[in-house]
Amino acid sequence: MDPTALGALATTAVSLVLPFLGKAGEAFSEKAGEKMFEFLRSRFKKKPAAAEALGALEKTPKDPARQQAVQEHVQELLAEDSAALQQLQELLAEMRDQRGPAVVIHQKAGANSNQIGQAFGNVSFGKD
């Protein structure tokens, strides 16, 4: 899988964990986040730096630097471990199938920022 796609999967994985860690969001988001967090924690057991980054994110989930650090470790994991990649894709497919009809994500960024992510289903982009 190409690096851009791996980066998108890593971003998706971390974005699902954030509502669970922040203890805010819909029930689906928290359940999905918990599943994703457990997946990452189990996969990072043999990678001390990745486990440390995930632990730091758990303490301060709103810190963009910690989010980025975990995304980088997830991307590295997916590039190295095809079984983890397959398991993550299956987990995301399962979550997509269980999700309700609509999920709204509000995100703001500066004019010169690049953002990567995945969106499934009926998607529209617009301004608030």
Secondary structure as GFF3:
##gff-version 3
##sequence-region A 1 128
A	DSSP	alpha_helix	3	22	.	.	.	ID=ss1
A	DSSP	alpha_helix	27	44	.	.	.	ID=ss2
A	DSSP	alpha_helix	48	59	.	.	.	ID=ss3
A	DSSP	alpha_helix	64	80	.	.	.	ID=ss4
A	DSSP	alpha_helix	82	98	.	.	.	ID=ss5
###
